[in-house]
Amino acid sequence: MKIILTGATGFIGSEVVRFAILHPSITSVVVLSRRQFPIKDPKLTVVIQNDFLNYSESILEACAGAEACIWSLGVARSLSPEQNRKINLDYTINAAKSFTERLAPSLDNGKKFRFVYLSGMFTERDPNKSLWFMKKARLIRGEVETKLMELQEGNRESLLTYVARPGGVQAKNSLFPGLLQPWARAITVDDLAVKMLDTAINGHKSQTIEVDVLRDEGKALKKELEKGRKQNEASREGQRD
């Protein structure tokens, strides 16, 4: 399976790349990035994308055959409201529309293109709701979620959109006790990455995936992948003998 990734140089995106390289179902990964990517692997193709509001024919050709996109590109609240909105909302929706229009129709056997969007736990879709903290950031992400769902509704035969809503994302070797993660609504970056990747591959029963589900299902998937890796290693060792 071929997938597209954005935000691959970030904390979460780089972990998605790592699992994509390891995952047996993934055969090709197209990383859309403004700069060259430090990781080298036969599965990876880095495509320099300087303008996420415009997708040239050469970029779309490099993405041809992709069945899903994991969108983890975003910016901090420190930017101006205009830049924040442009990067977080306009870039995301433009990509989803472009992939739906140009990539989805060429998929085999009536497959639907999957777009997995990295959102956040406190995202708010109701623009009229009173919010006490991070109001603009939460509302922008809420608008992105709403627009993605509207895009799916208008393209039922070709598009599936999913929203991942993690809470506090921790390093995979964090000292934060695992037993406290559910109480703190926290998740480790590897659990989040593997669950987002699985959603791109297999979809999910829920369009919006909250942090508790991301964490619990991510942990289970990680164990399955590790078990499979060990079985493959044992099989190779047996063949050598």
C-alpha positions as CSV (number, residue, x, y, z in Angstrom):
1,M,0.0,0.0,0.0
2,K,1.2,3.5,-0.9
3,I,0.5,6.4,1.4
4,I,1.3,10.1,1.7
5,L,2.6,11.8,4.8
6,T,3.0,15.4,5.8
7,G,4.6,16.9,8.9
8,A,7.2,14.1,8.7
9,T,10.0,16.2,10.3
10,G,7.9,16.9,13.4
11,F,7.7,15.0,16.7
12,I,4.6,13.0,15.7
13,G,5.1,12.8,12.0
14,S,8.6,11.4,12.2
15,E,7.3,8.6,14.4
16,V,4.6,7.8,11.8
17,V,7.4,7.6,9.2
18,R,9.3,5.1,11.4
19,F,6.3,2.8,11.8
20,A,5.4,3.1,8.1
21,I,8.9,1.9,7.1
22,L,8.5,-1.1,9.5
23,H,4.9,-2.0,8.6
24,P,4.6,-5.0,6.3
25,S,1.5,-3.6,4.6
26,I,3.2,-0.4,3.5
27,T,5.2,-0.6,0.3
28,S,5.7,3.1,-0.5
29,V,5.7,6.3,1.4
30,V,5.6,9.7,-0.3
31,V,6.7,12.5,2.1
32,L,5.6,16.0,1.1
33,S,8.0,18.4,2.7
34,R,9.5,21.9,2.2
35,R,13.0,20.5,2.8
36,Q,14.9,17.2,2.3
37,F,14.1,14.5,4.8
38,P,17.0,13.1,6.9
39,I,15.8,9.4,6.9
40,K,16.8,7.3,3.9
41,D,14.9,4.1,3.1
42,P,13.9,2.3,-0.1
43,K,10.2,2.8,0.8
44,L,10.6,6.6,1.1
45,T,10.2,9.1,-1.6
46,V,10.6,12.8,-0.6
47,V,8.8,15.3,-2.7
48,I,9.6,18.9,-2.2
49,Q,6.4,20.9,-1.9
50,N,7.0,24.6,-1.4
51,D,3.3,25.7,-1.8
52,F,0.7,23.5,-0.1
53,L,-2.0,25.5,-1.8
54,N,-1.0,24.3,-5.2
55,Y,-0.3,20.7,-6.4
56,S,1.6,20.6,-9.6
57,E,1.2,17.7,-12.1
58,S,4.7,16.4,-11.2
59,I,3.7,16.2,-7.5
60,L,0.4,14.6,-8.2
61,E,2.2,12.1,-10.5
62,A,4.6,11.2,-7.6
63,C,1.5,10.7,-5.4
64,A,-0.4,8.6,-8.0
65,G,-1.5,5.2,-6.6
66,A,-1.6,6.4,-3.0
67,E,-4.6,5.1,-1.1
68,A,-4.3,7.3,2.0
69,C,-2.8,10.4,3.5
70,I,-1.8,11.0,7.1
71,W,-1.9,14.8,7.6
72,S,0.2,15.9,10.7
73,L,1.3,19.2,9.3
74,G,0.4,22.2,11.6
75,V,1.8,25.2,13.4
76,A,2.0,26.6,16.9
77,R,-0.3,29.4,18.1
78,S,2.6,31.8,18.1
79,L,2.1,32.7,14.4
80,S,-0.3,35.5,13.3
81,P,-4.0,34.5,13.0
82,E,-3.8,34.7,9.3
83,Q,-0.8,32.4,9.0
84,N,-2.3,30.1,11.6
85,R,-5.5,29.8,9.6
86,K,-3.7,29.4,6.3
87,I,-1.4,26.6,7.4
88,N,-3.8,24.7,9.7
89,L,-7.0,25.1,7.7
90,D,-6.3,26.1,4.1
91,Y,-3.4,23.7,3.5
92,T,-5.3,20.8,5.0
93,I,-8.6,21.3,3.1
94,N,-6.8,22.0,-0.2
95,A,-4.8,18.8,0.1
96,A,-7.9,16.7,0.9
97,K,-9.8,18.2,-2.1
98,S,-6.8,17.7,-4.4
99,F,-6.3,14.1,-3.4
100,T,-10.0,13.4,-3.7
101,E,-10.3,14.9,-7.1
102,R,-7.0,13.7,-8.6
103,L,-6.0,10.5,-6.8
104,A,-9.1,8.8,-5.6
105,P,-10.7,8.2,-9.1
106,S,-7.8,6.1,-10.2
107,L,-7.9,3.6,-7.2
108,D,-8.7,0.0,-8.1
109,N,-11.9,-1.9,-7.3
110,G,-13.9,1.1,-6.1
111,K,-11.5,1.8,-3.1
112,K,-12.0,5.1,-1.2
113,F,-9.2,7.4,-0.5
114,R,-8.6,7.7,3.3
115,F,-7.5,11.1,4.8
116,V,-6.4,10.9,8.4
117,Y,-6.2,14.3,10.1
118,L,-4.2,14.9,13.3
119,S,-6.3,17.2,15.4
120,G,-6.4,17.6,19.2
121,M,-8.4,16.7,22.3
122,F,-9.8,20.1,23.0
123,T,-10.9,20.9,19.5
124,E,-14.3,22.6,19.3
125,R,-16.5,22.5,16.2
126,D,-19.2,24.9,17.5
127,P,-18.0,28.4,16.6
128,N,-20.5,30.0,19.0
129,K,-19.4,28.1,22.1
130,S,-17.6,30.1,24.8
131,L,-14.1,28.9,25.4
132,W,-11.8,29.8,28.2
133,F,-8.4,28.8,26.8
134,M,-6.8,28.4,23.3
135,K,-10.0,29.6,21.7
136,K,-8.7,30.5,18.2
137,A,-6.6,27.3,17.8
138,R,-9.4,25.1,19.0
139,L,-11.9,26.7,16.7
140,I,-9.6,26.6,13.7
141,R,-9.1,22.8,14.2
142,G,-12.8,22.4,14.7
143,E,-13.5,24.2,11.4
144,V,-11.0,21.8,9.7
145,E,-12.8,18.8,11.1
146,T,-16.2,20.2,10.0
147,K,-14.9,20.9,6.5
148,L,-13.4,17.4,6.2
149,M,-16.6,15.8,7.2
150,E,-18.5,18.0,4.7
151,L,-16.0,17.0,2.0
152,Q,-16.6,13.3,2.7
153,E,-20.4,13.9,2.6
154,G,-20.0,15.4,-0.9
155,N,-17.7,12.6,-2.1
156,R,-19.2,9.5,-0.5
157,E,-18.1,7.2,-3.3
158,S,-14.4,8.2,-3.2
159,L,-13.4,9.6,0.2
160,L,-13.2,8.6,3.9
161,T,-12.0,11.2,6.4
162,Y,-10.8,10.4,10.0
163,V,-9.9,12.7,12.8
164,A,-7.4,11.7,15.5
165,R,-7.8,13.6,18.7
166,P,-4.8,12.9,21.0
167,G,-4.3,14.6,24.4
168,G,-0.9,15.3,25.8
169,V,1.6,13.5,23.5
170,Q,4.6,12.1,25.3
171,A,7.9,10.7,24.2
172,K,7.8,6.9,23.8
173,N,10.4,6.6,26.6
174,S,8.6,9.0,28.9
175,L,8.9,8.4,32.7
176,F,5.2,9.3,33.0
177,P,3.6,6.2,34.6
178,G,1.4,4.3,32.2
179,L,-1.3,3.8,34.8
180,L,-1.7,7.6,35.0
181,Q,-2.1,8.1,31.2
182,P,-5.9,7.4,31.1
183,W,-6.4,9.8,34.0
184,A,-4.3,12.5,32.4
185,R,-5.7,11.8,28.9
186,A,-2.2,11.3,27.7
187,I,-0.7,9.1,25.0
188,T,2.8,8.2,23.9
189,V,3.9,9.3,20.4
190,D,4.5,5.7,19.3
191,D,1.0,4.6,20.3
192,L,-0.5,7.5,18.5
193,A,1.7,7.0,15.4
194,V,0.9,3.3,15.0
195,K,-2.9,3.9,15.4
196,M,-2.9,6.7,12.8
197,L,-1.1,4.4,10.4
198,D,-3.5,1.6,11.1
199,T,-6.4,3.9,10.4
200,A,-4.9,4.9,7.1
201,I,-4.5,1.2,6.2
202,N,-7.7,-0.3,7.6
203,G,-10.0,2.7,8.4
204,H,-11.9,2.8,11.7
205,K,-15.5,2.3,12.9
206,S,-15.5,5.9,14.2
207,Q,-14.8,9.0,12.1
208,T,-13.5,10.9,15.2
209,I,-11.1,8.9,17.3
210,E,-10.6,10.2,20.8
211,V,-7.4,9.9,22.9
212,D,-8.5,6.9,25.0
213,V,-9.3,4.8,21.9
214,L,-6.1,6.0,20.2
215,R,-4.0,5.0,23.2
216,D,-5.6,1.6,23.9
217,E,-5.8,0.4,20.3
218,G,-2.4,1.8,19.6
219,K,-0.8,-0.2,22.4
220,A,-2.5,-3.4,21.2
221,L,-1.4,-2.8,17.6
222,K,2.1,-2.2,18.7
223,K,2.2,-5.5,20.4
224,E,0.9,-7.3,17.3
225,L,3.6,-5.6,15.1
226,E,6.3,-6.6,17.6
227,K,5.0,-10.2,17.7
228,G,5.0,-10.3,13.9
229,R,8.5,-9.0,13.7
230,K,9.8,-11.6,16.1
231,Q,8.0,-14.4,14.2
232,N,9.6,-13.2,10.9
233,E,13.0,-13.1,12.5
234,A,12.6,-16.6,13.9
235,S,11.4,-17.8,10.5
236,R,14.5,-16.3,8.8
237,E,16.8,-17.9,11.4
238,G,15.1,-21.3,10.7
239,Q,15.7,-21.0,7.0
240,R,19.4,-20.3,7.6
241,D,19.6,-23.4,9.7
